[in-house]
């Protein structure tokens, strides 16, 4: 076997080892991402609960704001009629 063939075989072996290492690390990353997704799915119910809570607060504050605006407009109308 020539020096070239020995060197080529050595390089091929190193490349093969590197590719195996990459595949192993990608599998580890895949498992980690999968676990992260599973954990985030567990928080969906909690997230929906808080979203409903905040939307309820927005509805309540949204209903009060127009009433306050009507009171302010009513006060301005009475002031305008008193000035005339």
Backbone as numpy.savetxt, mean C-alpha at the origin, in Angstrom:
# Nx Ny Nz CAx CAy CAz Cx Cy Cz
43.83 -33.56 -21.79 42.98 -32.40 -21.79 43.89 -31.15 -21.79
43.56 -30.20 -22.64 44.38 -29.00 -22.77 44.09 -28.01 -21.64
44.95 -27.03 -21.52 44.76 -25.99 -20.50 43.46 -25.23 -20.75
43.17 -25.00 -22.02 41.95 -24.30 -22.38 40.72 -25.05 -21.87
40.68 -26.35 -22.10 39.54 -27.16 -21.69 39.41 -27.20 -20.16
40.55 -27.27 -19.46 40.52 -27.26 -18.00 39.97 -25.92 -17.49
40.47 -24.85 -18.08 40.01 -23.52 -17.67 38.53 -23.33 -17.99
38.12 -23.81 -19.16 36.71 -23.73 -19.56 35.84 -24.51 -18.59
36.23 -25.72 -18.23 35.46 -26.53 -17.29 35.37 -25.87 -15.91
36.47 -25.26 -15.50 36.47 -24.54 -14.22 35.49 -23.37 -14.27
35.52 -22.62 -15.35 34.60 -21.49 -15.50 33.15 -21.95 -15.58
32.92 -23.03 -16.29 31.56 -23.57 -16.39 31.06 -24.00 -15.01
31.93 -24.61 -14.23 31.55 -25.04 -12.88 31.24 -23.82 -12.00
32.05 -22.77 -12.09 31.81 -21.55 -11.32 30.49 -20.90 -11.73
30.24 -20.87 -13.03 28.98 -20.31 -13.53 27.81 -21.13 -13.03
27.94 -22.43 -13.07 26.87 -23.31 -12.60 26.61 -23.08 -11.11
27.67 -22.97 -10.32 27.51 -22.71 -8.88 26.84 -21.35 -8.64
27.24 -20.36 -9.41 26.65 -19.03 -9.27 25.17 -19.04 -9.62
24.83 -19.73 -10.69 23.42 -19.82 -11.10 22.61 -20.55 -10.04
23.16 -21.62 -9.49 22.46 -22.34 -8.42 22.25 -21.44 -7.20
23.25 -20.65 -6.88 23.13 -19.72 -5.76 22.05 -18.67 -6.04
22.01 -18.17 -7.25 20.99 -17.18 -7.64 19.60 -17.79 -7.54
19.44 -19.01 -8.02 18.14 -19.67 -7.96 17.71 -19.87 -6.51
18.64 -20.28 -5.66 18.34 -20.47 -4.25 17.92 -19.15 -3.60
18.64 -18.08 -3.90 18.29 -16.76 -3.34 16.96 -16.25 -3.88
16.67 -16.51 -5.14 15.38 -16.11 -5.70 14.23 -16.88 -5.05
14.44 -18.16 -4.78 13.42 -18.94 -4.09 13.19 -18.41 -2.67
14.27 -18.03 -2.00 14.14 -17.45 -0.66 13.38 -16.13 -0.73
13.71 -15.30 -1.70 13.01 -14.03 -1.89 11.54 -14.26 -2.19
11.25 -15.24 -3.03 9.87 -15.56 -3.38 9.07 -15.97 -2.15
9.66 -16.81 -1.30 8.98 -17.21 -0.07 8.75 -16.02 0.85
9.74 -15.16 0.94 9.61 -13.98 1.79 8.51 -13.05 1.28
8.47 -12.83 -0.02 7.41 -11.99 -0.61 6.04 -12.63 -0.41
5.97 -13.93 -0.57 4.71 -14.64 -0.37 4.23 -14.47 1.08
5.15 -14.60 2.03 4.79 -14.43 3.44 4.34 -12.99 3.71
5.00 -12.03 3.10 4.60 -10.63 3.28 3.21 -10.38 2.73
2.91 -10.96 1.61 1.58 -10.81 1.01 0.53 -11.44 1.91
0.84 -12.60 2.47 -0.11 -13.27 3.37 -0.38 -12.41 4.60
0.67 -11.81 5.15 0.49 -10.95 6.32 -0.36 -9.74 5.96
-0.10 -9.15 4.80 -0.88 -7.97 4.40 -2.34 -8.33 4.16
-2.61 -9.53 3.69 -4.00 -9.96 3.50 -4.73 -10.07 4.83
-4.00 -10.41 5.88 -4.61 -10.52 7.20 -5.06 -9.15 7.72
-4.45 -8.08 7.22 -4.82 -6.74 7.66 -5.94 -6.13 6.82
-6.41 -6.82 5.80 -7.48 -6.29 4.96 -8.74 -6.03 5.77
-9.11 -6.97 6.64 -10.32 -6.79 7.45 -10.19 -5.59 8.38
-9.02 -5.44 8.99 -8.80 -4.31 9.88 -8.84 -3.01 9.08
-8.24 -3.03 7.92 -8.24 -1.84 7.06 -9.66 -1.46 6.65
-10.45 -2.45 6.28 -11.85 -2.18 5.90 -12.64 -1.61 7.08
-12.38 -2.13 8.27 -13.06 -1.64 9.45 -12.74 -0.16 9.70
-11.46 0.20 9.61 -11.08 1.60 9.82 -11.61 2.48 8.70
-11.64 1.97 7.48 -12.18 2.75 6.36 -13.66 3.05 6.59
-14.41 2.06 7.07 -15.83 2.28 7.38 -15.98 3.29 8.51
-15.13 3.20 9.50 -15.18 4.13 10.62 -14.96 5.56 10.14
-13.91 5.77 9.34 -13.62 7.12 8.86 -14.67 7.63 7.89
-15.22 6.75 7.06 -16.27 7.20 6.16 -17.51 7.60 6.95
-17.78 6.90 8.05 -18.89 7.29 8.92 -18.65 8.65 9.55
-17.41 8.90 9.96 -17.09 10.21 10.53 -17.23 11.31 9.48
-16.82 11.02 8.25 -16.93 12.02 7.19 -18.39 12.33 6.90
-19.23 11.29 6.91 -20.66 11.51 6.65 -21.27 12.38 7.73
-20.93 12.10 8.99 -21.46 12.90 10.09 -20.99 14.34 10.00
-19.71 14.54 9.75 -19.20 15.91 9.65 -19.71 16.58 8.39
-19.94 15.83 7.33 -20.49 16.38 6.10 -21.92 16.84 6.28
-22.70 16.16 7.12 -24.08 16.55 7.37 -24.14 17.77 8.26
-23.19 17.94 9.16 -23.21 19.08 10.06 -22.75 20.35 9.37
-21.84 20.25 8.43 -21.32 21.43 7.76 -22.39 22.19 6.99
-23.25 21.54 6.20 -24.27 22.31 5.51 -25.22 23.01 6.46
-25.54 22.40 7.61 -26.42 23.05 8.58 -25.76 24.31 9.12
-24.47 24.23 9.38 -23.75 25.40 9.88 -23.72 26.49 8.81
-23.54 26.10 7.55 -23.54 27.07 6.47 -24.90 27.74 6.35
-25.98 26.97 6.51 -27.33 27.53 6.43 -27.55 28.53 7.56
-27.03 28.22 8.75 -27.18 29.14 9.87 -26.45 30.44 9.58
-25.26 30.36 9.02 -24.48 31.56 8.69 -25.20 32.35 7.62
-25.73 31.70 6.60 -26.46 32.39 5.54 -27.71 33.04 6.11
-28.40 32.37 7.02 -29.59 32.92 7.64 -29.26 34.16 8.45
-28.13 34.15 9.13 -27.72 35.31 9.90 -27.40 36.48 8.99
-26.76 36.21 7.85 -26.43 37.26 6.90 -27.70 37.85 6.31
-28.70 37.01 6.02 -29.96 37.49 5.45 -30.67 38.40 6.44
-30.66 38.02 7.71 -31.35 38.85 8.70 -30.61 40.15 8.92
-29.28 40.13 8.83 -28.52 41.36 8.98 -28.76 42.27 7.79
-28.86 41.70 6.62 -29.11 42.48 5.41 -30.49 43.12 5.45
-31.48 42.41 5.96 -32.83 42.95 6.02 -32.94 44.01 7.11
-32.13 43.90 8.16 -32.16 44.90 9.22 -31.54 46.20 8.74
-30.52 46.10 7.88 -29.85 47.29 7.38 -30.72 48.04 6.41
-31.61 47.35 5.70 -32.43 48.00 4.69 -33.56 48.72 5.29
